[in-house]
Amino acid sequence: MRALVVTAPRKAEVRDVPAPIAAPGHLLVDVERVGICGTDVELYTGQMAYIQHGRTHFPLRLGHEWAGRVVAVGSPADESWLGLRVTGDTMLGCGHCQFCQGGHHHVCPDRFEVGILDGWAGALAEQVLIPTRYAHPIPESVSVTAAALVEPGGNSLRAVRAAAIEPGHSVLVLGSGTIGLLAAQFALAEGAEVHVGGVREDSLELARSLGVQHTWQLDELAGGHGNELDAVIEATSDERMPALSVMLAKPAGRVVYIGLASTPSLVDTRRIVFRDITAVGILSASPGLTGAIEGFASGAVVPDSLVSEVISLDEVPSRLEGARGASAGPGPKVHVDPRLP
């Protein structure tokens, strides 16, 4: 089958690789759609911390935001999955440790991370394997575009839940990328007054088109507007924003950290203590995947406009380098259809 292989930093090509075979307890999926995200870019460039720490090595098979149809199963008990559209968890815990047994398999020290850590090939390919226990069926009413946004949707939903939003709360989402705009949509669905801070004007315009009431340039926010917001969700890669988030939340408010900068972000914890701020970190979509699917299926959140273009596997290297197609829309997300020529 055809798959994208990253052979070294900034070197990737589509290769013919052996087709996977479903072992007992696994599903074989024909991939219909895959999202490219910032983690994929960091892996491609070699800047991802996992590479520097020796947990991931080249060659790499990327792709952890995906959807497709089950075409084979490894166990007779799983035959009911055949033909279903599914997505899968990125974090594949061992299933036996205290974290897995406690419902926190996404922090299992022996986990695989699909398309990220060594040992589990990603979905930028014609087919992908997923353990049955980590597969999630997706209703046919959900578009294939939305289905491939379930993974970032789960992250964003977790961030909104951690913000403890109630109707009428004021919430600022720092970052107008995929996670930020999805978080804004989930916050709107909770009845919040939503602010979004970003850099690109076309992304802020997209936020307004989704119903966001207030948009800001990040530099504008750095100048003030503190003590007004019930919650701040920090979803940028800007190392200045975590500290600013604490300043912008009102006393006894909440700050949720889901963005990651390439360099350490410094936060004065005295400001957290003196203002009784609750700060929460979000690592994974895992506990939010089911809720994201439900939100998309109900129509409470319609994420399709976040996808700017759908490309073939052969076009992926150029997008990992930051290129955009001539007809690409304003959305921050690029999707890949491995079936395209």
Stockholm file with secondary structure:
# STOCKHOLM 1.0

chainA/1-341         MRALVVTAPRKAEVRDVPAPIAAPGHLLVDVERVGICGTDVELYTGQMAYIQHGRTHFPLRLGHEWAGRVVAVGSPADESWLGLRVTGDTMLGCGHCQFCQGGHHHVCPDRFEVGILDGWAGALAEQVLIPTRYAHPIPESVSVTAAALVEPGGNSLRAVRAAAIEPGHSVLVLGSGTIGLLAAQFALAEGAEVHVGGVREDSLELARSLGVQHTWQLDELAGGHGNELDAVIEATSDERMPALSVMLAKPAGRVVYIGLASTPSLVDTRRIVFRDITAVGILSASPGLTGAIEGFASGAVVPDSLVSEVISLDEVPSRLEGARGASAGPGPKVHVDPRLP
#=GR chainA/1-341 SS CEEEEEEETTEEEEEECCCCCCCTTEEEEEEEEEEECHHHHHHHHTCCHHHHTTSSCSSBCCCCEEEEEEEEESSGGGGGGTTCEEEECSEECCSSSHHHHTTCGGGCTTCEETTTSTTSCCSSBSEEEEEGGGEEECCTTSCHHHHTTHHHHHHHHHHHHHTTCCTTCEEEEECCSHHHHHHHHHHHHTTCEEEEEESCHHHHHHHHHTTCSEEEEHHHHTTCCCSCEEEEEECCSCTTHHHHHHHHEEEEEEEEECCCCSSCCCCCHHHHHHTTCEEEECCCSGGGHHHHHHHHHHTSCCCGGGEEEEECGGGHHHHHTTCCCTTCCSCSEEEECTTCC
#=GC SS_cons         CEEEEEEETTEEEEEECCCCCCCTTEEEEEEEEEEECHHHHHHHHTCCHHHHTTSSCSSBCCCCEEEEEEEEESSGGGGGGTTCEEEECSEECCSSSHHHHTTCGGGCTTCEETTTSTTSCCSSBSEEEEEGGGEEECCTTSCHHHHTTHHHHHHHHHHHHHTTCCTTCEEEEECCSHHHHHHHHHHHHTTCEEEEEESCHHHHHHHHHTTCSEEEEHHHHTTCCCSCEEEEEECCSCTTHHHHHHHHEEEEEEEEECCCCSSCCCCCHHHHHHTTCEEEECCCSGGGHHHHHHHHHHTSCCCGGGEEEEECGGGHHHHHTTCCCTTCCSCSEEEECTTCC
//
